[in-house]
Amino acid sequence: KGYCVGQKVKARVIDKVGADWAGIPPRFTGKFFKNIIIKKMEIKKIKQLVKKDFKGSTLDVYDKDSLIYHLGIVYNLSPEEINLESIVTKISFTYNHEK
């Protein structure tokens, strides 16, 4: 999926994680969604992430190790394939209250 700064999208809550590698889509909770606007996108190595980078993240991703674990499950990657040197995109957003 691709996003760009300024783009308006609908954020949803994942109930069950999917697996991109197996073509299994995530399952979302009910009809909950929030309109958001992408404000900033940062490309970083996982080792460059600091505590504040995880603020507002999902409850199961709270530090570098949990991020590596989570991405490994979603993308079927081993610890040798995803590690502190791996590059990720951090997306920051604000809520869009327009109707």
C-alpha positions, 0 to 999 in steps of 0.5 A: 500500500502506498500513502503520501503526506496530505492524503486523507484515509480511513484508519481502522482497527485490526481485530486479527492480523493477516499475512501478506505473504499468504494472501490472508487479509486482516480482519477489522473490528466492526464498523469502527473507522476514523478519518485521518490525514497523513501529516509526516512520513519518516524512513528509519532503520529500526535501530534508530527508533526511540521510545517516543516513536512508539507513542500512539502505536498499537498495544502489541508494538511498544518497542523495537523487539515487539516491532520486529516480532510483529513485522515478522508475523505479518510478512513471514520474515525470520529474525535474520530477515528483519532486524535492527538494520531493517528499514521501516516507514513511520507514518504520523497523522491527525484526525480529520473532523470534516464530514 
